[in-house]
Amino acid sequence: MSCVRRLSLAGIVLACSMGLHATPAQSTPSTAGSTGSTAATMQTTPAPPPASSAQPAPGSDEAELWYAMERAETELKRSPLLVRDPALNAYVRDVACKVAGDQCPNIRVYIMDVPQFNASMAPNGMLVLWSGALLRMRDEAELAFVLGHETGHFTARHSLQQWRKLKTASAWMSVFQIVAYGAGAGGVAQLGTLAGAAALFKYSRDMEREADRLGFASVVAHGWAPQAGADLWARMWREEQTRKYDRPLQIFSTHPASQERLDDIKAAAATIANPPTDFGRERYRAAVHPLLVKLLDEELAQRRYAGSILVISELLEDAPAEDKGLLTFYLGEAYRRRGLGDDENKATDFYAQAITMPGTPPAAWREVGLARRTAGDVAGARSALQHYLDAAPAADDAAFIRRDLDSLGDTP
């Protein structure tokens, strides 16, 4: 959860970020004393919001930062990566408004089609959530925890404090130019430039703790289960451990996830007597499930398979019965595409499991048919491939599969 100037692949977004890898700089192991202190402060009432979020006076620090944010937000609104689904946007905004409280009128929510875990809150009220976070979260309470942390930074005006601090450094002007003027030049081309600037924008440990405290208090006050934050962060911590086997994008991973923060969140949740129990899983599923196939496709398209295998495996463990076929198929896809060691056999096993489960996509039958053909099971291959064509007659590869059936003989 560091304050990092993030790149949205279509343009630069200056944002105080809760990235998967982001934690306060110079993290140290937790101690009983620090955990207890944080747990106690997390339950306090959130500080009052700033008196006004009106456009600041010209020439002020706020005006400089506001100008940069306005440029970034204008570009973001035109981005092809902006998710425009009305129902999903309305749902996420509703949760954001609840945790933001009186600041709700000052917040604008943007969901970006980027398959990594990140949420960010800019000082002008621009709240950005990446689609990879939606795949990784399980319920509304976890979403509220993430958005509550970001609106906590907004309420406490942390980004303005960081901006003022940055101005004392010799690099501040070049970073301002990146943010204010760089959005229009291709985002991918600017990855290298932004990487050099990103490390300059990290929240202090105290700021992160304050944002945690504000967000945690709002989540609990609205009746969401306080355990949700610990559940989410534990999964992020486990995913972080797989990154050494992948090829992480350095710009999105300035620091590893923090065990200390996980310990603090667990401790805070444990101290609440009669805690709320609303996880809002069904509400979350209703909003996000229509995008599940797209989210899974984009997750695998990153080709960071160690992390994807963990993410999909844990989704499968928590999934309702109607999703198990789909997720088992995608787990097979992850192994097949990675193609290391015994991955091909693992993929074949998962495909075979998938066709016995509800919700499996037609492509699972295709993969089973191809595997049976390779194994010499002509009758089994013919049956599975025909099942695929019956279920998906207009599939892009239907002509190729019909040719395979012809080669096996006895094609209807």
Number of C-alpha atoms within 10 A of each C-alpha: 32 28 30 28 27 25 22 22 20 22 27 30 29 30 26 29 29 23 26 26 22 22 27 23 16 8 15 10 10 15 11 10 9 14 19 16 13 20 24 17 18 25 20 13 13 20 12 11 16 12 6 9 13 8 11 15 10 11 8 10 15 19 14 17 22 21 17 19 23 14 19 24 25 11 17 23 13 11 16 12 18 19 18 14 10 8 12 18 15 13 17 21 19 15 18 25 22 18 28 27 16 13 20 16 11 15 20 17 19 22 22 23 21 20 22 20 20 24 27 32 28 30 25 25 21 22 25 26 26 23 26 20 21 24 23 21 24 23 20 24 28 28 26 30 29 30 28 28 31 30 32 30 28 28 23 20 17 21 26 20 14 17 17 14 13 17 14 9 10 9 12 17 12 11 22 19 12 20 25 22 15 21 24 14 12 13 17 14 12 18 19 12 14 21 18 11 20 22 17 18 23 24 24 18 17 10 22 24 23 22 25 28 27 28 29 31 23 27 29 23 16 14 14 22 22 27 22 27 23 21 16 20 23 19 16 21 17 14 19 19 13 17 18 10 11 13 13 15 11 13 19 21 20 22 21 18 25 23 16 17 25 21 22 25 24 21 21 24 22 14 13 14 7 7 15 16 14 16 21 16 14 13 12 21 16 12 17 21 15 11 15 16 15 14 22 21 13 17 24 21 14 13 15 18 25 19 24 23 22 17 20 23 16 14 19 19 10 12 14 9 12 12 18 22 24 25 26 28 29 28 26 26 25 27 23 19 15 17 15 9 9 10 17 18 15 18 26 22 16 23 28 20 18 25 21 11 17 13 17 22 21 20 20 27 25 22 22 26 29 21 22 20 19 11 11 11 13 16 14 17 25 24 16 23 27 21 18 23 20 11 14 15 13 10 14 9 11 15 13 11 19 16 12 18 20 13 11 14 12 9 12 7
